[in-house]
Amino acid sequence: MKRLQSAGYLMNHIARQFAILLHEGLKPLGISPAQFPILLTLWETDGLSQNELVEIADVAQATIANTLARMERDGLIERRENPKDARSRLIFLTDHAKALQESATQIAQNINMGALSVLDNEEKSAFLLMLNKVLAKQKEMIQRG
């Protein structure tokens, strides 16, 4: 099968399967896969602007507004005035979202460990190194247009 020789097909398929596993794992916590990269970013650095979240979390500008609105509705984030720029607001985690960090990250780590369990340590390191190289090349290609 040619598609099994296509890096794009395989990476897309792996990403979709990770998303399914993550969705199922995070569902009891009330977190969706679309919210997870935003939460990961805010767990590292709370109080970012929407533009900073787009850049750091590498999420699409077109979808972040709706995702943030759902997160606000679900009590995961709150928006506050930006003291440096009256035109923008900063996004902060609620205590509820902060309390979910350990459980949510453990679920994601377990999914990663389970998926990569078919590889030995050397293969895992090589696989992750190669994925990072491909990711960097793709970012470069996107930036060049």
C-alpha positions, -999 to +999 in steps of 0.1 A: +000+000+000+014+033-011-002+052+018+018+032+043+049+046+026+037+082+029+051+102+058+021+126+056-005+099+057+012+080+086+018+112+107-018+123+101-031+089+110-010+088+142-021+123+152-058+113+147-053+082+168-035+102+195-064+127+195-089+099+199-070+084+228-065+119+244-102+127+240-112+095+258-086+100+285-094+136+292-132+133+289-137+125+326-118+157+335-140+178+312-111+188+289-111+184+251-080+177+230-084+213+215-081+228+249-051+207+260-024+226+242-037+259+256-038+244+291-003+231+287+009+265+277-009+283+305+003+257+331+038+268+321+031+305+318-002+318+331-015+352+320-008+353+283-026+373+256-046+355+229-019+363+204+008+349+226-012+317+231-015+313+193+022+317+189+034+296+219+008+268+218+010+267+180-028+267+176-048+282+147-059+318+151-092+310+135-102+285+161-087+299+193-115+324+200-141+297+201-119+273+222-112+301+247-149+309+249-157+273+257-129+271+282-143+303+299-178+289+299-165+256+314-147+275+342-111+267+330-099+302+322-108+338+330-099+369+310-085+400+328-075+434+317-040+437+303-022+465+323+002+470+294-024+472+266-060+483+272-070+468+239-062+432+249-070+409+277-049+383+294-059+347+299-055+331+333-062+297+346-089+292+372-082+273+404-102+244+388-079+243+358-048+244+379-061+215+399-064+194+367-028+198+357-013+167+373-042+143+363-043+156+327-006+155+321-004+121+336-031+109+312-012+123+282+021+108+294+004+074+298-009+076+262+025+085+249+042+058+269+017+032+257+019+042+221+057+042+222+060+010+242+066-010+210+099+008+207+130+003+227+147+033+243+171+038+214+143+037+189+122+061+210+150+086+211+156+083+173+119+085+165+114+117+186+146+132+171+134+125+136+099+139+144+114+171+157+136+175+126+106+170+103+085+195+124+113+221+122+116+216+085+078+220+080+078+252+101+106+265+079+087+256+047+055+273+060+074+305+070+090+307+035+056+303+019 
